[in-house]
Amino acid sequence: MKILKTALLASVFALGVSAAQAAETQIKFGHVGGPGSLFEKSVNEFARIANAKLEGKAEVIPFGSSQLGSDAQMLNKLKLGTLDLALPSSVMSSVSPEFSVFEMPYLIEDRGHMERVRDELVRDVLYQAAEGKGYRVIGVWENGFRQITNNVRPIVVPADLDGIKLRTPNGVWRVEMFKSYGASPAPMALSEAFVALQTGAMDGQENPLVQIYSQRFHEVQDYLSITNHVYTPAYVLAGARWSRLPEDVRNVLIETAQEVEAFALAQGEMLDNSLVEKMKSEGMQINNADQKAFVAGSDTIYKKFADEVEGGQEMLDKVSQLRKQ
């Protein structure tokens, strides 16, 4: 009996050690995307592929819908080492000014152009900028081409934004851009935007179509204007815990993050093609904006970026060179 009890205790102890070891190798991946969002689809695909490759050495666990906080809060958790991976987008312009290049309107013409910019600019300049601030970018996914919704009027030209209270992500340049168009922009966490729109605290917001739909903004907004005013990537970002992970685990995560890049772009395009009609069928009034008018109204923001961001003009020139010839 004593031998049996000893064996049982040893088994329980071994199970406890095993559970503790498993807990230590959990890789928490936080993001703000809601159910059905491109963020959710991309992170879940990453977890599926990475976990199969890791074969129990570690496990990627997604936490969506801002469960682990806003983008800004998750950036802080990465720095503190209490979160392994996050998927920030526009907020990266508040981390390092080089990321503000993707705040410039009508910079990216299509996803093929973005692929070239990713491979020839982001992996060099922006990766280094992130490392200089204590972060590590291991992949570049998609947030998408951004559109405007509101409850006041269709947006056709910049003047139509005059006086509209517009929720934006936390980024100086997005605010500057919409001020130059005549709107009244206010940075706000994505998780707070629905109530602000529902109550009228904000008249409108701007986001990629998949974020608009997955956040249910179409339920509390009358007008959807297809502006394509900014293309925003999303960055698979690590922080203080990165160096503590085993090298073989880090290699799997990097390999998988880059593997999912093509998936994110393809999913983003597919969702863009399907969601306009879906939101139209659910009651939104949809119009195409005069993009030439918006481009013409964007000169001041480009000049300001080139003057204030070190290397800004060189980045703009590089992106321009990577357009289709």
HELIX and SHEET records of a PDB file:
HELIX    1   1 LYS A    2  GLU A   24  1                                  23    
HELIX    2   2 LEU A   38  LEU A   54  1                                  17    
HELIX    3   3 ASP A   71  LEU A   80  1                                  10    
HELIX    4   4 SER A   90  SER A   94  5                                   5    
HELIX    5   5 PRO A   97  GLU A  103  5                                   7    
HELIX    6   6 ARG A  111  VAL A  117  1                                   7    
HELIX    7   7 ARG A  118  LEU A  126  3                                   9    
HELIX    8   8 TYR A  127  GLY A  132  1                                   6    
HELIX    9   9 PRO A  158  LEU A  161  5                                   4    
HELIX   10  10 VAL A  172  TYR A  181  1                                  10    
HELIX   11  11 LEU A  190  THR A  199  1                                  10    
HELIX   12  12 LEU A  209  SER A  214  1                                   6    
HELIX   13  13 PHE A  217  GLU A  219  5                                   3    
HELIX   14  14 TRP A  242  ARG A  244  5                                   3    
HELIX   15  15 GLU A  247  SER A  281  1                                  35    
HELIX   16  16 GLN A  291  ALA A  296  1                                   6    
HELIX   17  17 ASP A  299  GLU A  308  1                                  10    
HELIX   18  18 GLY A  312  GLN A  321  1                                  10    
SHEET    1   A 8 GLU A  59  PHE A  63  0                                        
SHEET    2   A 8 GLN A  26  GLY A  30  1                                        
SHEET    3   A 8 LEU A  85  ALA A  86  1                                        
SHEET    4   A 8 TYR A 231  ALA A 238 -1                                        
SHEET    5   A 8 ARG A 136  ASN A 150 -1                                        
SHEET    6   A 8 GLY A 204  PRO A 208 -1                                        
SHEET    7   A 8 LYS A 165  THR A 168  1                                        
SHEET    8   A 8 SER A 184  PRO A 187  1                                        
SHEET    1   B 7 GLU A  59  PHE A  63  0                                        
SHEET    2   B 7 GLN A  26  GLY A  30  1                                        
SHEET    3   B 7 LEU A  85  ALA A  86  1                                        
SHEET    4   B 7 TYR A 231  ALA A 238 -1                                        
SHEET    5   B 7 ARG A 136  ASN A 150 -1                                        
SHEET    6   B 7 TYR A 223  ILE A 226 -1                                        
SHEET    7   B 7 GLN A 285  ASN A 288  1                                        
END                                                                             
